[in-house]
Amino acid sequence: MKKAVVILNEQHSLMPNQIEILTRNFSAFEIIPVPASGWSLSEMFRVSEKLRQSRSKLIFASPVPGLMSNLHDKSFFVFHNDKRAKKELPGGKIIMTVAQDGWVITGGGIFLD
């Protein structure tokens, strides 16, 4: 099994279901934290060069469109979830949020769950 590199905003954390998928499908994984303030375009170019050289599978848990578009020549995967959960806010308003479970890794027609 290959190692995975997960791109994740430093203000976010992986959900238990996501960690389970990673440990089941990869020998190990490391997280590359995206600063809360983001990367400049030149920083994204620098990061993308390092990622291109990596032999690990790239997985975006937090989307970084500029970085993703700069990696057009390297395959990568994204975490995806179709499931939604109802959440009631103070005052009775109900919103839909992404569910804790139901995550899959997808890319290039491949699904890992």
C-alpha positions in Angstrom: 0.0 0.0 0.0 1.1 3.5 -0.7 1.4 6.5 1.7 -1.1 9.4 1.4 -0.5 13.1 1.7 -3.6 14.9 2.9 -4.1 18.6 2.2 -6.1 20.1 5.1 -6.8 23.6 6.3 -5.1 24.0 9.6 -8.4 25.2 11.2 -10.0 21.9 10.2 -9.6 18.3 11.4 -10.2 15.0 9.9 -13.4 13.3 11.0 -13.2 9.8 12.4 -14.8 8.3 9.3 -12.1 10.0 7.1 -9.3 8.7 9.3 -10.7 5.2 9.1 -10.8 5.4 5.3 -7.2 6.6 5.2 -5.9 3.9 7.6 -7.8 1.2 5.8 -6.5 2.2 2.3 -3.0 3.5 2.9 0.1 2.3 4.7 0.4 5.7 6.4 -0.6 9.3 5.9 0.7 12.8 6.6 -1.1 16.1 6.7 0.1 19.2 4.9 -1.6 22.0 6.7 -2.9 24.9 4.7 -2.5 28.2 6.7 -5.8 29.7 7.8 -4.8 32.8 5.8 -4.2 30.7 2.7 -1.2 30.6 0.4 -0.3 33.2 -2.1 -0.1 32.0 -5.7 3.7 31.9 -5.6 3.5 29.8 -2.4 1.0 27.4 -4.2 3.5 27.0 -7.1 6.2 26.1 -4.6 4.0 23.6 -2.7 2.8 22.1 -6.0 6.4 21.4 -7.1 7.0 19.5 -3.9 3.8 17.6 -4.3 4.6 16.7 -8.0 7.8 15.1 -6.7 6.0 13.0 -4.1 5.3 9.4 -4.8 2.5 9.5 -2.3 -1.2 9.6 -3.2 -2.5 13.2 -2.9 -5.8 13.7 -1.2 -7.6 17.0 -0.7 -9.6 17.2 2.4 -9.8 20.9 2.1 -10.2 22.3 -1.4 -7.5 24.7 -2.6 -8.5 25.6 -6.1 -5.3 27.4 -7.1 -3.2 24.5 -6.0 -5.6 21.9 -7.6 -5.5 23.7 -10.9 -1.7 23.8 -10.8 -1.5 20.0 -10.3 -3.4 19.3 -13.5 -0.6 17.0 -14.6 -0.6 14.9 -11.4 -3.5 12.8 -10.4 -5.0 13.5 -7.0 -8.1 12.5 -5.0 -10.6 14.4 -2.9 -12.8 13.6 0.1 -16.5 13.7 -0.9 -19.7 13.2 1.1 -23.3 13.1 -0.3 -24.8 12.6 3.1 -26.3 15.5 5.0 -27.5 15.8 8.6 -30.1 18.2 10.0 -28.9 20.6 12.6 -31.1 22.8 14.7 -29.7 26.3 15.5 -30.7 28.4 18.5 -34.0 30.0 17.7 -35.3 26.9 15.9 -33.8 27.4 12.5 -32.9 24.1 10.9 -29.9 23.8 8.5 -28.3 20.9 6.7 -24.7 20.1 7.3 -22.3 17.4 6.0 -22.7 14.2 7.9 -19.9 12.7 10.1 -20.1 9.5 8.1 -20.5 8.7 4.5 -17.2 10.0 3.3 -15.4 8.5 0.3 -12.2 9.3 -1.5 -12.8 9.9 -5.2 -10.7 10.8 -8.3 -10.3 9.5 -11.8 -13.4 7.2 -11.5 -12.0 5.5 -8.3 -13.9 5.4 -5.1 -12.3 4.3 -1.8 -14.6 4.0 1.3 
